[in-house]
């Protein structure tokens, strides 16, 4: 899906040589926020596993996290399209810092761990429901179209690296210092992230590189015929393809905690080590994404990447060392598929609707992931955690195949070729 040239910078086929101010600040700010969210979730997961020794206890934690985002993300997306997105991100981080600080203070005062863990994560999840569409819409607002593909890979890697490496940092810190110091550190990460949003500054008079709202202008009545698709891009199926990554994150995080701590009888340090290998794999995927996407484009790369990740998940639960090697390969496949799916969705949506689309996608993905997680938790508790991983691989593969087939059909129906919904992925 191409756009009409609106400026020399946007018309050039290659990205500008240097990222702008927004890119330099949004990526690390997003990374720190995701790191804080992940640390909070992993620390409370360890608390619940030690207390209840059941997969379902951790599964219910992820359900509690998903509920406010499922219910509120669509509405939050509309809010993100209406108000200052930078200010919304700043308020999200400040609120998260206060909520994260409340949990260790409550534990020090002698409060019960279970109730406070669920309540704190409920508040953080509600805040994350606003942060997700606001931060994604901020990309369309601040980043030039010429750099959108490359920036999306950087933004996605900051999200996944923050989420995955949080388990590594959390596992090692719990092993060395315990849970409470980790929770205080988590509150500090949100304050650090807030500084990046402050430094970003107010929105310029026009989007950088394009006047007004570039995506809307490129597809409006005044656009040249080459810039107008024959029919709207299949946003629902693109959202399902992108949302399948959230299913993998939610369910695999639940199963990995039980696999390492209960099935393999290893400490939290091993859990951190396993997630470190996954994080390295995703970061490697981001590094090679521009080169790979120039050869395998659009939905095909998203399909192959997510399907490869599903195949790896079916092979993970054998022993802890094999899991480390396999999860690295799974991280590479997941990163390529997730970044490609994100770029497809980002390129297809207009700036004025970006918050709404990403909010709705987040709501569906988390709701779907929550339902699957409950089912996999029951399978793991009544059978084995290995059976849970096999079921997760099957559900992921089925979801990716259905979404990819629908996108391919939509592309052929529009212009007689699957190239229809392929935006430029390599920046």
C-alpha positions, 0 to 999 in steps of 0.5 A: 500500500503506497502513499502519494509523495508529499515531500522530497524526504518522503518521496525517496525510497530509502530512509533518512540517514539519521533518526529524528528526536522522536525516534531517539526518545520514544524507543528507550522510553517504551523499553523502560516502561515495558521493562517495568511492567514485565518486572512487576509481573514476573516478581508477583508470579514468583510470589504466587507460585511459591504460595500456591504451587499451581499453574492456575494461580499464575494463570489467574494473575495474567487474567487479572492483568488482561481484564481491564485492557480487554474492557478498556483498550477500545475506549482508551484508543479513542481517548488517544486519538482525541488528546495529547498522546505524549501527555497521556504516556507521561501520565501513564508512567507516573501513575504506574510508578505510584502503583508499583511502589504501593506493593512493596510498602504493603508487604513491608507493613505485613499485608497479604501478598496474594490480594495486594499482588492482584490489586497492584497488577490490576491497576498497572494493567489498566494504565497499560491499556491506555499506554499501548494505543497512545504510544503506538499512535504517537509513532504516526504523529511524530515519525516520518513515513520514510523511516516508519518501517525501520522505526517499527522494528526498533520500537517492537524490539524495545517492547519485546526486549523490555518484556523478555529481559525483564524476566532475566533481570527479575530472576537474577535480582530475586535470586540475589536480593529477594522480591521486595528490593526488585519491586522498589527498583520496578517503581524507579523504572517508571519514573525514568521512563517519564523523563523521556516523555518530558524530553520529547516536547510538544507536538510540532505544528505538522507531522515530521516529513509530511504536512497534516495527517499523511496516511489520510491524505495519501488515501483521500480523494485527491491522491493519485490512483497508485496511492488509493487501494481498490478496497480498504486494507483488511485491518481485522485480519492484520490485527489478528496476525499482529495479536497472535504475538500477544497470545504467545507472550501471555501463555508462554510466560505462564507456562515457562514459570511452572516449567522452570520452577516446578517441572525442572526444579530450578531456581528463578535464576534459570528462569531469568537465563531462559528469558535472556536467550529469548530476548537475545533472539528477538534482538537478533531478529530486529538487527537482521529484519531490514535485510530479511524483509527485502527478500521476504515481504509482507504477510509471508514474513509474518506468517513464516516467522510466527509459524516457526515460533510455534514449531519451536514452542512444541519442542521446548519442554524437554530439559532446561538446557535444550529449552535455552537453545530452542527458545533462542531460535523461537525468539528469532522467528517470533521477532521477525514475524511480530515486527513484520505484522506490526509494520503491516498494521501500522502502514495500513491505518490512518494517523487519526485512527491509529489509537482506536485500531491499536486499542481494539487490537490490544483488547481482542489479543489480550482477551483471546490470550486470557481464554487460551491461558486458562485452558492451557493452565488446566491442561498443565495442571491435570496433565503435564506442562509439556502438553500445555506447550504442545496445545499452545503451539497448535493454537498459535499455528492455527491462528496465524494460518487463518489470518494469513490466508484471509490477508492473502485472499483480500489482497488477491480480491483487491488487485489480483495479487497478494502484494496489495496489502504489502507496505514497504517493510525495510524503511 
